[in-house]
Amino acid sequence: MRVSRRKAAAALTADTLGWLVATLMVHALADSGSLLALAGLGVFLLVAVSTNALLGTLVLLTYRRRFRTSSFEEVSTLAAQYALSTLAGALAVAAWAALTGGTVSILGLTLIPFLALAIGLLLRFALRAQRTYVKARAYQRSAKDRDRVIILGAGEVGNQVVRLTKDDAASPFLPVGLLDDDETKKFLRLQGVPVMGTVDTVVECCQREDVRTVIIAIADLPTDRLKQITQDCAQAGIKTMTIVPVREIARKSLQFSDIKDIDLADVLGRREVNTDLSRISEYITGRCVLVTGAGGSIGSEIARQLHRLAPRELVLLDRDESSLHSIQLGIYNKGLLDTRDMVLCDIRDKDALRKVFREHRPDVVFHAAALKHLPLLEQYPEEGWKTNVIGTKNVLELSREFAVSTLVNVSTDKAADPASVLGRTKHLAEQMTTSLALEHNLRFVSVRFGNVLGSRGSMLWTFKHQIDAGGPVTVTDPDVQRYFMTIPEACELVLQAGAIGRPGDTMVLDMGDPVRIVDVARRLIAQSGQDITIEFTGLRYGEKLSEDLIASNEDDERPFHHLISHVQVESVSPSSIEGLRTWTLDGYRPRAKDPERSSAPMVTREKQAIR
């Protein structure tokens, strides 16, 4: 604040000095020694300077840093300000002349504002040149300690990044070049930083200029282009960074905290998702909606998106009180946990769950509660049975009993041709959902998708933790690959699926192309700038090299949405699931040290250093 006031005072002083010098010059050029004429110029000067100060301080705000220094907006506003000040001064002189009979040269009054404006702008330039010189000296002294960076994008956003990194002596970055595909910017220099080529030459330019960091400052860069840039940089050991969305920059000045590491979740999972909000609102707005597993990664995001659709009541159920506290804080900005819409309940307990349904009478249910970690369920298959099968059975039967109009069962790609306890329990949950839906003509559907990025315990979370700890980063197999989607886009499609699903449908979200896990690990290691080792530990029991979103006996049909497939699974009545218990839990394998099962196959381990 003190700096802004000091600059404003300096600008006002420069303008006042300009008016004074211009008036004296005109008086000297007029070669008039008349005291009366000098008095007339004094009246003009007093009124013009006072009006100029009033306009610049209270009306046009040129002295309150409203405009960027030396910008077109500032100069044009100053010209209007000087014109109004001249008009006020001229009117005052006319009144003075009528009262005293004195005269003032019209030519002189016309010359004064032009001279004053020129002097004011010249003094501004001198002040800015002095500040720029001081900053440049400080910048040069600290340049050797900064990270050399190349900025992608020579537009307005790139200009802000250059200005930020060059104007602040504490800047951690030293911009050495810009890259832009616009041919008209081929010879452009921003703050002395040249455009060196196109975006496709990023690796070549970085290697030539000894740059290890790239800042992406291009608004709305297409996903495919972003993926290619980050992949090329990762392979060359170059760190990529980006800035916060342009809509956030528009509300404030760019700061160093706005320049951050590239979010790999955006690179891997981001795709355009077009949803029909009107159809979603039809079955959500004004209704009572229950979300099970509301404290989990998927359940909490579903809850956040539902809240924006204005349901009559949003009931959030979880067995983890800390998770309920977190989601209440995230949605309502309070964490007292003293309202009935925050429900502490285990879906395994049917009697407790029935009380919840009886109290709230939900119209719509999103069933996201589940145990999902494959290796743990291989060791403790009974827990998977209790939650994923019995718990789902309870939710389904109570939803039918209390006349729920729409139920969405959140499933997983591991339910397609299942090879693990997790996959089999979730497949059975799909089959029970289909059975009740078809038997009673209910809009009960399942939604199946693969890995979500950023969820608790996810691959990205694990890799980042291992990198922060200095490594190694563990990957099961060099060829293992998975489908990925960000949590928000997955949940948005889940809500859409609830709007278009037919009774008994199992819907499969389009996850794009699968990604090799080892490639993700390499990108994260390159981002860190550290020398980290990748260690291959071998596939775990029940784990596949690649997942299938659609089973071999299922057909891919997309009648309503281009990113949502509809398949039919064989129905299994909830009353007959005990007969499938042995099949469901057959994935269990004791650990290798068990003498009775020590012959279980193991995958060879190897280490690969990434430089």
Secondary structure by P-SEA (a helix, b strand, c coil): caaaaaaaaaaaaaaaaaaaaaaaaaaaaaccccaaaaaaaaaaaaaaaaaaaaaacccccccccccccccaaaaaaaaaaaaaaaaaaaaaaaaaaaaccbbbbaaaaaaaaaaaaaaaaaaaaaaaaaaaaaaaaaaaaacccbbbbbbccccaaaaaaaaaacccccccccccbbbbccccccccccccccccccccaaaaaaaaacccbbbbccccccaaaaaaaaaaaaaacbbbbbbccaaaaaaccccccccccccccccccccbbbbcaaaaaaacccbbbbbcccccaaaaaaaaaaaaacccbbbbbcccaaaaaaaaaaaccccccccccccccccccaaaaaaaaaaccccbbbcccccccaaaaaacaaaaaaccaaaaaaaaaaaaaacccbbbbbbcccccccccaaaaaaaaaaaaaaaaaaaaccccbbbbbcccccccccaaaaaaaaaaaccccccccccbbbbbbcaaaaaaaaaaaaacccccccccccccbbbbaaaaaaaaaaaaccbbbbbbcccccccccccccccccbbbbbcccccbbbbbcbbbbcccccccccccccccccccccccccccbbbbbbbbbcc
